[in-house]
Amino acid sequence: MTYHPKSDFIATMMERGFLADCTDYQGLDEALISGCKPAYIGFDATAQSLHVGSLIQIMMLRWFQKTGHKPITLMGGGTTKVGDPSFRADERPLLGPEQIDANIAGIKKVFSAYIDYDTDAENAALMLNNAEWLDGLNYLDFLRDIGRHFSVNRMLAFESVKSRLDREQSLSFLEFNYMILQAYDFLELNRRYGCVLQMGGSDQWGNIVNGIDLTRRVLDHEIYGLTSPLLTTSDGKKMGKSQDGAVWLNPEMRSPYEFWQFWRNTTDADVGRFLKLYTELPVDECDRLGALAGAEINEAKIRLANEITTLLHGAEAATTAEATAREVFEKGGVGGDLPTLTLSAADLGDGMSIVQLIVKSGLAKSGKEAKRLIAENGAKMDDAPLTDAGLMIDAGALSSPIKLSAGKKRHALVQLG
C-alpha cells in the first residue's frame, strides 16, 4: 500500500504494523485531521479477564487517545448473551446475567492502565455497555426497523459464517443474529456519541462492514472501519496462548511475574515486531533491538518484557519480575515473586504426593501430565531432577519453601502457611 497518511493516528498504525485493512483510508484520514473524533472497539464478556490476544486492540485505543482522539471501550453486556460465531467451530457456552456482570467488572480493571477515562480533556475515554440499548429492544420493532436492511444472502457470504457452513458445522439462529446486533451497536454509538470509526481484529471485518452499511442506510452518515491483523507468533502459535493456558491480563489470573516471563520467552524473530505493537518505544529503537543476535537478543527480550509489564502492572512490578527472573535463572535462587502455593498442615495431612503438588501449583493441568513430566525428566524440586512420581511431601519437608520447576522456564514455590 502506497497511501501516505496525514493524520498522526493512521501514520502510527501503518508505521508500527497495526493495520490489516480499512474501508476508506483517505476518508478516515481526512476525518481524523478535522478534529477530535470518537472510535470504539467492542469486548464481549466471555471471561473475567481479557488475555494477551486482545492487547493489540487495547494498544490501538491507547494510540488513538495519544494522537488526540476519543476512545470508547464498549462492553458487550448485551452481545455476550448471544455469542460471536466468527470463525468458531461451535457455539459459545451461554452465560447468565450475573456471570456476564462479574466478567465485565473483571475486564474493566485492565483498561484504566492503558486509557485515560478521568481527564477533563475533550478526548477523555468512555466506558459503555451495549446492554444499555440492546436489553430493551422490542423484537418486532427491531425486525421491522433494522432487520429489513440486512440481506441473508450477503450475511451467508461473509467468510466468518461461510467457513462454518462449508465445514457443515451448525450455526444457530441465535448466533446468526450476532452480526446484526454488532452492526446496531455502531449505529447507536454514531447516533448517541458521534462515533465515526469501529476497530477490531481482521476476523471482525464482516461485522464492521455491516455496521457501516446499516448506519449509512438509517442515518445517512459516513463512518469507517479499520482492522488489525490476527497475530500469530513466528512459529505459528496463536497469540495469547502459552504452554500453561491463556495469558490473562488481570493479575489475579496471571501474576505480573508470569506475565513478564511470557514476554521474556518471546521467539527471537518476534522481538522487533512485538516491540512496535506492544510498547511505545520509537520505531527505530524497536528495529535496532529486533535486529540483535546471540546473547544480545536476550537483553532485547528483557527490555520487551519490562516495557509491556510496566504499561499493564507498573514499573515496580516489572523491576521485581526481572529481579526474580535473574535470581531464579542466573543465580539458582528461589525468587520471592514466583507464583506461590501456600498449604496448611491440615491440607497436607499425612503427606501429599509430588504429583498433586505439581498440579496444585499450576505447573501441570492433570496428574497424568505431571507424571509424564517426571518420567521425561522435565520436573525438578529445588533444581534437582524429580524421578519418583510417588514421592510424598509432609509438613516437615516444607519447613522451608520448596521450588518446583517444569522445564527450564516455569517455576512455582510451595510453602507452609
Buried (B, 14 or more C-beta within 10 A) or exposed (E): EEEEBEBBBBBBBBEBBBBBBBBBBEBBBEBBBEEBBBBBBBBBBBBBBBBBBBBBBBBBBBBBBBBBBBBBBBBBBBBBBBBBBBBBEEBBEEBEEEBBBBBBEBBBBBBEBBBBBEEEEEBBBBBBBBBBBBEEBEEEEBEEEBBEBBEEEEBEEBBBBEBBEEEEEEBEEBBBBBBBBBBBBBBBBBBEBEBBBBBBBBBBBBBBBBBBBBBBEBEEBBBBBBBBBBBEBEEEEEBBBBEBEBBBBBBEBBBBBBBBBBBBBBEBEBBBBBBBBBBBBEBEBBBBBBEBEEEEBEEBBBBBBBBBBBBBBEEEBBBBBBBBBEBBBEEEBBBBBBBBBEBEEEEBEEBBBBBBBBBBBBBBEEBEBBBBBBEEEBBBBEEEEBEEBEBBBEBEBBEEBBBBBBEEBBBBBBBBE
